[in-house]
Amino acid sequence: MKSKIDSRDLEILQTLQNDGRATYSSMARQLKISEAAVYTRINRLIASGYIKKFTAILDENKLNFSIGAFIGMKVSPNKYEAVLKQLALYPEILEIHDVTGDYYALLKVRTKDKESLTNLLDKIGKLDGVMSTETKIILRTIKETTALPLQLLTGVRATHAVQKKV
């Protein structure tokens, strides 16, 4: 069960979304509370599931994962769960979403080149139950963020989140 959070917790979450390396002391100064209080609140937010994990966001182009795509999939309903489990094993698939509309699932993938994307599409297409796929290659990214719009909740000051710039 998730515990309730207050405006200070929301400010801590906003700060961590903007800078996951923010120190307890800098947050304590910003919030005008002790470092121990920040530490306690962050640990409670982790234990309550508000913070899933801390991670670095890597530059896919500098690491030569230059092909990004979205793949819409139609799958035989009686094979759907098995297909999803198989897809989750592919490291090129970054996200799998169960969606409404024309497709059963929407995948976000990242590969090194067009040949790698072709190989991935071939593997997906051979999965038992996959009826069809439709691939949309990403030409450029205008906005991409993992930050939730916490400023829409009460008690959070509007701050400018760091977003990927084009």
C-alpha positions in Angstrom: 0.0 0.0 0.0 1.3 3.4 -1.0 1.7 6.0 1.7 0.4 9.5 1.2 2.7 12.2 0.0 2.8 15.9 0.7 4.0 18.9 -1.2 7.6 18.5 0.1 7.6 14.9 -1.2 6.4 16.2 -4.6 9.2 18.8 -4.6 11.7 16.1 -3.9 10.3 14.0 -6.8 10.4 17.0 -9.1 14.0 17.7 -8.2 15.1 14.1 -8.7 13.3 14.0 -12.1 15.3 17.1 -13.2 18.6 15.9 -11.7 18.8 12.3 -10.4 22.2 13.2 -8.9 20.9 16.0 -6.8 22.5 15.8 -3.3 20.6 15.6 0.0 22.2 18.8 1.1 21.2 20.7 -2.0 17.6 19.5 -1.7 17.6 20.3 2.0 18.7 23.9 1.3 16.1 24.2 -1.4 13.3 22.9 0.8 14.6 24.4 4.0 14.6 21.1 5.9 17.4 18.9 7.2 19.5 16.5 5.2 18.2 13.7 7.4 14.6 14.7 6.6 15.4 14.5 2.9 17.1 11.1 3.3 14.1 9.8 5.3 11.6 11.1 2.8 13.5 9.7 -0.2 13.7 6.3 1.5 10.0 6.3 2.2 9.3 7.3 -1.4 11.4 4.4 -2.6 9.8 1.9 -0.1 6.3 3.2 -1.1 7.0 2.7 -4.8 6.8 6.3 -5.9 10.4 6.0 -7.0 10.9 2.9 -9.0 14.7 3.2 -9.6 17.5 5.6 -10.3 19.2 5.4 -13.7 21.2 7.3 -16.3 19.6 8.4 -19.5 22.1 7.6 -22.3 22.6 9.2 -25.7 21.5 6.6 -28.2 23.2 8.3 -31.1 26.6 8.6 -29.4 26.3 4.9 -28.6 25.4 4.1 -32.3 21.9 3.0 -31.7 20.8 5.4 -34.5 17.7 3.7 -35.7 14.6 4.2 -33.6 11.2 2.8 -34.6 7.7 2.1 -33.3 6.1 -1.2 -34.3 2.4 -1.8 -34.2 1.5 -5.4 -33.9 -1.6 -7.5 -34.5 -1.5 -10.8 -32.6 -3.8 -13.8 -32.4 -5.7 -13.3 -29.1 -5.1 -16.8 -27.8 -1.3 -16.4 -28.3 -1.0 -12.8 -27.1 0.4 -13.3 -23.6 3.0 -15.8 -24.9 4.1 -13.3 -27.6 4.4 -10.5 -25.1 6.6 -12.7 -22.9 8.9 -13.5 -25.9 9.1 -9.9 -26.9 10.2 -8.9 -23.4 13.3 -11.0 -23.9 14.6 -8.9 -26.9 17.0 -6.3 -25.8 16.3 -4.0 -28.8 12.7 -3.6 -27.6 12.8 -0.8 -25.1 9.0 -0.5 -24.5 6.0 -2.8 -25.0 2.6 -1.2 -24.6 -0.8 -3.0 -24.6 -2.9 -0.4 -26.5 -6.3 0.2 -27.9 -7.1 0.9 -31.6 -5.8 -0.9 -34.7 -3.0 -2.8 -32.9 -2.8 -5.1 -29.9 0.6 -3.8 -28.9 2.9 -1.0 -29.7 6.7 -1.5 -29.4 9.4 1.1 -29.2 12.7 -0.2 -30.5 16.3 1.0 -30.9 18.8 -0.7 -33.2 22.3 0.1 -34.5 21.3 0.1 -38.2 18.6 -0.8 -40.8 19.9 -4.3 -41.1 19.6 -4.9 -37.3 16.0 -3.5 -37.5 15.2 -5.9 -40.4 16.6 -8.8 -38.4 14.5 -7.8 -35.4 11.3 -7.5 -37.6 12.0 -11.0 -39.0 12.3 -12.5 -35.5 9.1 -10.8 -34.4 7.3 -11.8 -37.6 8.2 -15.5 -37.0 6.8 -15.6 -33.5 3.8 -18.0 -33.2 0.7 -15.8 -33.1 2.0 -12.6 -34.7 -0.4 -11.8 -37.6 1.1 -8.6 -38.8 3.4 -5.6 -37.9 3.6 -2.1 -39.1 6.8 -0.2 -38.6 7.3 3.6 -38.3 10.9 4.7 -38.3 11.7 7.8 -36.1 13.1 10.6 -38.3 13.7 13.0 -35.5 12.6 13.5 -31.9 11.0 16.8 -31.0 10.3 16.0 -27.3 11.3 12.9 -25.3 11.1 12.8 -21.5 10.7 10.3 -18.7 9.5 13.1 -16.3 5.9 13.1 -15.1 4.2 16.5 -15.1 4.2 16.8 -11.4 3.5 20.5 -11.7 0.0 19.6 -12.5 -0.5 18.2 -9.0 -1.1 20.7 -6.2 1.8 21.8 -4.1 4.6 21.6 -6.7 6.3 24.6 -8.0 6.7 24.8 -11.7 10.3 24.1 -12.8 11.8 23.5 -16.1 12.6 19.9 -16.6 15.6 18.9 -18.6 14.4 17.5 -21.9 16.2 16.2 -24.9 16.8 19.0 -27.3 16.8 18.6 -31.1 
